[in-house]
Amino acid sequence: MERVKVTRNYQMTIPSTVREALGIKEGDILEVYVEGDRIVIKKVKSKRPRIRLNRPVTLEYIEESVERGMHESLSGH
């Protein structure tokens, strides 16, 4: 079990052991809810694949990706 401190702005850092165990990365979405006297933080499984390009994304790339996604949705792929 790990302990964390709540900051002045009511923030906390998720310990690296917990992040690694759950595969939590920067930008991931987490659900937070109360269960009895516990705060539960749960990683949300994304339905959309995420990619990291390690380069700036151009408007052309975004438009092509949207078109490709729309085509795939219409064709059932």
C-alpha positions in Angstrom: 0.0 0.0 0.0 1.2 3.5 -0.9 0.5 6.8 0.8 0.1 10.1 -1.0 -0.3 13.6 0.3 -3.1 15.9 -0.9 -1.8 19.3 -2.0 -3.2 22.7 -1.3 -5.1 22.5 -4.6 -6.5 19.1 -3.6 -4.3 17.2 -6.0 -2.2 14.1 -5.5 0.4 12.2 -7.4 -0.3 8.6 -8.3 2.8 6.5 -7.2 4.9 5.1 -9.9 4.3 1.5 -8.7 0.6 2.0 -9.2 1.0 3.7 -12.6 3.2 1.0 -13.8 0.9 -1.8 -12.5 -2.1 -0.4 -14.3 -0.3 1.0 -17.3 -1.4 4.6 -16.6 0.1 7.1 -19.0 0.0 10.9 -19.3 -3.4 11.9 -20.8 -5.2 8.7 -19.7 -8.7 9.2 -18.3 -9.5 7.9 -14.8 -12.9 7.5 -13.1 -13.2 8.7 -9.5 -16.0 7.7 -7.2 -16.9 7.0 -3.6 -17.5 3.5 -2.3 -18.5 3.6 1.3 -15.6 5.4 3.0 -13.2 4.8 0.1 -12.2 6.9 -2.8 -11.9 4.6 -5.9 -9.8 5.6 -8.9 -10.3 3.4 -11.9 -8.5 3.5 -15.3 -11.1 4.0 -18.1 -10.5 1.7 -21.0 -10.5 3.7 -24.2 -12.5 2.5 -27.1 -10.4 4.6 -29.5 -6.8 3.6 -30.2 -4.2 6.2 -29.3 -1.1 6.8 -31.2 2.0 8.8 -30.3 3.6 10.3 -33.4 6.5 12.1 -31.7 6.1 14.9 -34.2 3.7 17.8 -34.8 0.4 16.8 -36.4 -0.6 18.8 -39.5 -4.1 19.8 -40.4 -3.8 17.7 -43.5 -3.0 14.6 -41.4 -6.0 15.2 -39.2 -8.4 15.7 -42.1 -7.1 12.5 -43.8 -7.5 10.6 -40.6 -11.1 11.8 -40.1 -11.9 10.9 -43.7 -10.4 7.5 -43.3 -12.3 6.9 -40.0 -15.6 8.0 -41.6 -14.9 5.6 -44.6 -14.1 2.7 -42.2 -17.3 3.4 -40.2 -19.5 3.4 -43.3 -17.9 0.3 -44.7 -18.2 -1.6 -41.4 -14.5 -2.1 -40.8 
